[in-house]
Amino acid sequence: MLCAEPRLLRRPIIVDAHKVQIGFNDDEIRQFVPRHIRRLEFMQTMIDAAEI
């Protein structure tokens, strides 16, 4: 199917129990990462920035 329709790779479709994401957008795709993981990543980014 991907050989016949390679444009599908540029337009991913992500689905979970409550949300649907069509296309690639970093900010919108992050909604599929659990909140506690996003919070940990943010905290690590802040720590790394403070060390610079």
Buried (B, 14 or more C-beta within 10 A) or exposed (E): EEEEEEEEEEEEEBEEEEEEBEEEEEEEEEBEEEEEEEEEEEEEEEEEEEEE
